[in-house]
Amino acid sequence: MKSWLIKYFAVVRMTWIQTLEYKANALVGTFAIFSGLFIEFLIWKQVFQAQNINEIRGFTFNGLMVYIFLCMIVGQLKSSWATSMEMIDSIRTGELNKYLIRPISFFTYHFMMFIGHNSLFYIVYTIVIILFPILIPGWCFHTKIQIVGFIISLGISIYLSYTIYFCMVCFAFWFGEVRSLVIAYNIANSILSGQIIPLRLFPEGAREIIFLTPIQYLVDFPVSIATGNLPIEFWIPKMAMALLWCCIITITGRILYGYGIRAYGGFGA
Amino acid sequence: MVMVYEHMEALVRRALSLWVSFFQNSLTRDMEFKANFLGGLFVDLVYYSVYFFLFNVIYSYVDTLGVFSRQDIMIFLVVCYLADTCDMFFFSGNIFSLNQLMVKGELDFFLLKPVDSQFITSLRKVRAYALANFIILLALLIRQIYYYPNNIALINISLFILSFIMGILLWYSIDFIIASTCFWFKNFSVSGWLSHEILKFSSRPDSIYTGFMRKILFSLMPMTLIASVPTRFLLYGPDWDLFLWQLFITIIFLFSSRVVWHRGLLRYESASS
């Protein structure tokens, strides 16, 4: 266990050093969140003003903005599409060989790389999230337990998201070019996970379908905990369900990888 | 005067024949990787669907956003997608890789060629699959116009086409200026992401922007001139002041893209700079 930790911590540290060289990523990421929030602010302001209402499906205007703001942050933190592209390339070009002849797991190595790459985002967004309730109190993290719940559910969301991407990456063993699949998932996920509009505002039919999938645990679940939209008695059952999804998708990924590695030629596509 | 005209004509002919060669090369390459071709279509289909869904959700809570009704917004979205498809077809494959060309020093190959460097770096790769999208979206736009409750006059359509072309040129200029800043930052790998985030303002109807922000988005950061203004001409008829303003801004931004490019080239230090 100790050697496992030392080995993969070295990967996180290595990517962390690389990431520090590209600080512009964090700047553009922060700009993306605030510009996105600003656009949503303008759209929903018009909706609230035009209809002359104070609430839409339980959301006040300020409550909605806080929700969207946190959704955008969580959405960026859990998205590992850039790492997925590298993994697809390593399968296509035969670079995967180096993972096969070394005592290192393709899955864990890239997961640690993803954590390392995102580390700068974690620091910047943690500062933003800490500052947020101080500057604008009363809209999120009302109790300490909400902070704990948010951190745990965010961890689950990041892992779950990575395993979904990993399953898609595994299709590269058979089809070679699956980048389109990852990009399409990424685009669809940005809307369907509630990153731009809360799931609660979706039509009933669409929501029922989404609730049958693990998508609801990616963004909506952690943010609902942070904003107090999800009563505390639902946290444990929902977390258990999210963990079950993590297990199911991890096992699916392992099966796909196991079959895929047999189909893998070990040379550039 | 005749000499100048003949010179200009020869330049345009040469540029056109070069672009046709670029297109043929790109098409041949794209056809070799059919999965990429189909994948591109699939991604765009998902992109269009989710944004239609997004606006459907918004319009389930409101009847109009400013002047844009639900039917108007559907036409606006098709115009946005068309602008995106044109950018994909002509420019995006090239501009996206500009930073890499600069970092690896591969830009040398283009600078040594007897052709305008901005022309070749902006247009050498054509994403042929976007042509299929363009045809589908155009058919969709024609259908939407046909079923639009109000009469759309020929002058609206003519102005829309001109305004749409100016919108594409504006999009290109902004994207190219942002990508060209890599000469100053040395390695600006997230320029594509930054462009995408700025251009996101163009994919929302201009009626949501008010006050100072509206002024900015009509001038310094003219995102509303890319899709909203052409849609306005198409649906609500001519506004000559706005049309002339769009023309003026387009010329300014095209000129700026040239200035930034040439200034940037002066800082370029070739391989591994």
Chai-1 contact restraints between the chains, C-beta under 6 A:
chainA,res_idxA,chainB,res_idxB,connection_type,confidence,min_distance_angstrom,max_distance_angstrom,comment,restraint_id
A,A24,B,V190,contact,1.0,0.0,6.0,A-B,restraint_1
A,N25,B,V190,contact,1.0,0.0,6.0,A-B,restraint_2
A,V28,B,V190,contact,1.0,0.0,6.0,A-B,restraint_3
A,V28,B,W193,contact,1.0,0.0,6.0,A-B,restraint_4
A,V28,B,L194,contact,1.0,0.0,6.0,A-B,restraint_5
A,F31,B,E197,contact,1.0,0.0,6.0,A-B,restraint_6
A,A32,B,E197,contact,1.0,0.0,6.0,A-B,restraint_7
A,S35,B,E197,contact,1.0,0.0,6.0,A-B,restraint_8
A,I39,B,R204,contact,1.0,0.0,6.0,A-B,restraint_9
A,L42,B,I208,contact,1.0,0.0,6.0,A-B,restraint_10
A,I43,B,I208,contact,1.0,0.0,6.0,A-B,restraint_11
A,Q46,B,L65,contact,1.0,0.0,6.0,A-B,restraint_12
A,Q46,B,I208,contact,1.0,0.0,6.0,A-B,restraint_13
A,V47,B,Y61,contact,1.0,0.0,6.0,A-B,restraint_14
A,V47,B,V62,contact,1.0,0.0,6.0,A-B,restraint_15
A,A50,B,V62,contact,1.0,0.0,6.0,A-B,restraint_16
A,Q51,B,V62,contact,1.0,0.0,6.0,A-B,restraint_17
A,I56,B,Y61,contact,1.0,0.0,6.0,A-B,restraint_18
A,E177,B,A35,contact,1.0,0.0,6.0,A-B,restraint_19
A,E177,B,N36,contact,1.0,0.0,6.0,A-B,restraint_20
A,S180,B,G39,contact,1.0,0.0,6.0,A-B,restraint_21
A,S180,B,F42,contact,1.0,0.0,6.0,A-B,restraint_22
A,S180,B,V43,contact,1.0,0.0,6.0,A-B,restraint_23
A,I183,B,V43,contact,1.0,0.0,6.0,A-B,restraint_24
A,A184,B,F42,contact,1.0,0.0,6.0,A-B,restraint_25
A,A184,B,V43,contact,1.0,0.0,6.0,A-B,restraint_26
A,A184,B,V46,contact,1.0,0.0,6.0,A-B,restraint_27
A,I187,B,V46,contact,1.0,0.0,6.0,A-B,restraint_28
A,I187,B,Y47,contact,1.0,0.0,6.0,A-B,restraint_29
A,A188,B,V46,contact,1.0,0.0,6.0,A-B,restraint_30
A,A188,B,V50,contact,1.0,0.0,6.0,A-B,restraint_31
A,I191,B,V50,contact,1.0,0.0,6.0,A-B,restraint_32
A,I191,B,L54,contact,1.0,0.0,6.0,A-B,restraint_33
A,I197,B,V57,contact,1.0,0.0,6.0,A-B,restraint_34
